[in-house]
Amino acid sequence: MIRRSRTKEPEVTVAVQKQAVRQVAAVSVDADLVARLPEDGRRGEVHSVHEHVINLRTPDGLLCCLASAVLDDAPRTIRVDAAAWPALRWHRGDTVRFGPGPVLRPAPGGVDVVLAGAERRQPPATDLSAVGPDRLRAAAAVIAGLLPMPAERSPFEAAAAEVLGRRTAGLAAVIRHHDRDSAAVTPAVSAAATALVGLGAGLTPSGDDVLTGLAVVAAADEGRLGAVRAGIVRALTAGAPLEERTTAVGAAMLTEAAAGRARWRIHDLLTTIATTAPGGPELRAAVLAVRAIGHTSGTDVLEGVRLGLLAAADLTPDLKEYR
């Protein structure tokens, strides 16, 4: 007598369902990235794979990424619904075909990502130019109060943190000791910012994270921080290619930050600073959202934002009225 086991049937069904998944629809995509992605079938490759992010290199050399929707929107980013994310079993070094059409096709047997119906998004624009110095300093104080206490560090980590703190303080001093109209600001900021590029370990070194926070604030307050922004841009574009001085992900992040573009939650923080009272719960929540980025990246970004806010407060013209 042959006995048939019913316990195997659900497993077969699941396997069939998994095999049936051949396409995943992106839910949102950076609008600027869409214009830069080829759709003619040329090939790129998977640069690196992480828990919620798959970094891709386009045929033109642009680094961009797929991300699970558990993360917020960001420059050069295509977001995929979190429930569908496990289906993307892409691996480092896999070939990716860009097109034909708005679709990413991995090596044979992989799951395509279709961009056609994805929402095109841009980071929210924020203008800090009308925010007065007292309010900027109050927001900077809130950020300082929410920065975590340093955890126990290895000797190497302690030494790296000391260098980061010293060079960040040097950049702050350069900004503070020059009038905003002085011709010396831009080259001095450039030299101090260059010393931070690539400083630290990880996908985005701490020095890059600090510069990202500062650059986004400077882009939102060109009136007071235009020379500071120009100095950061010079630091990133002069000399050796940026990817030779930091990680590929750090270089992509810095390039976008210099253009005033960063993860959406960083822009949300600046919007909150511009539109709500510093003592309210909204600012605290926005700061904590940024602090949650990565292991220490959010904390370093906040240090850069704080530096930018204090710089804008110090460089406020005496005769201009602010809210």
C-alpha positions, 0 to 999 in steps of 0.5 A, a space after each residue: 500500500 502506497 501512502 501519499 503524504 499531504 504535508 508536501 503539497 503546500 511546499 510544492 505550491 510555495 515553490 511554484 509561486 516563487 518561480 512565478 515571480 518574474 517582475 517586481 514593480 518599483 514604488 518610487 524613484 528619484 526623478 533625477 535618476 530616471 533621466 540618467 538611466 539608460 533604457 537601450 539594453 546596455 549592461 551594468 553590474 551589481 556593485 554591492 549587496 546589503 540587507 536593504 540596499 543593492 548598489 548598481 553600476 550603470 554602463 556609464 559608471 553611475 552608482 545608483 541603488 535599489 532599496 527596500 521601501 523600509 528606507 526613505 527616498 534618497 538621491 539615485 535610489 529606486 525603492 521596492 515594496 518591502 514585501 517584494 524585496 526578498 524576491 530580489 536575490 541579486 548578487 555582487 558582480 551579477 550583470 544587469 541590463 538597463 532596458 529595453 524600456 524602464 526596466 532593470 533585468 539581472 542575470 538570467 533567472 533573476 527578477 526584473 524591476 519595472 520602473 514604469 509605474 513608480 512615483 517620480 520624486 524629488 527631495 523637498 526644497 527648503 529655504 533657511 534664508 529667512 530663519 533668524 540666528 536665535 532660532 538657528 542656534 536653538 535648533 542647533 542646541 536641540 540637535 546637540 542635546 539629542 546626539 548620543 553619548 560616545 559608546 565604548 571604543 577600541 583604541 583605533 575607533 577612539 583615535 579616529 574619533 579624535 581626528 574627526 573631532 579635531 578636523 571638524 572643529 578646524 572646519 568650523 573655525 575656518 567658517 567662523 573666522 571669515 566674513 561671509 563676503 571674504 574672498 578667503 572663505 572658499 579656499 579655506 573651507 575647501 582645504 578644511 573640507 578636503 581633510 574630512 573627505 574619506 575620513 573614517 571607516 564604513 560605506 560612508 566614512 564619518 567625514 563624508 557624513 559630516 560634510 553631507 549635513 553641512 552641504 545640505 544646509 549650505 544649499 538651503 541657505 545660499 545667502 549666508 553660506 554660499 561661500 561655504 558651499 562653494 568651498 565644499 564643491 571645490 574640495 570634492 571636485 579638485 584633485 584626484 577623482 572623488 572615488 579615489 579619495 573615499 568609498 564609491 557610496 561616499 562619493 555618490 552621497 557627497 556629490 549629491 549633497 553638494 547639489 543640495 540633495 540628500 536622504 529625504 529625512 534630512 530634508 524633512 529635518 531642515 523643513 521642520 527647522 524652518 517651519 516649527 518652533 525649536 522647542 516642539 516635539 516635531 523637531 525632536 522627532 525629525 532629529 531622531 529620524 536622522 540619527 537613526 540612519 546607519 550605525 553612526 552615519 546619522 549622528 555624523 550627519 547631524 553634526 554637520 547640520 549643527 555646524 551649518 546652522 551655527 555658521 548661518 547664525 554667525 554670518 547673519 547680516 545685522 540689518 536683515 529681518 528674520 522670523 
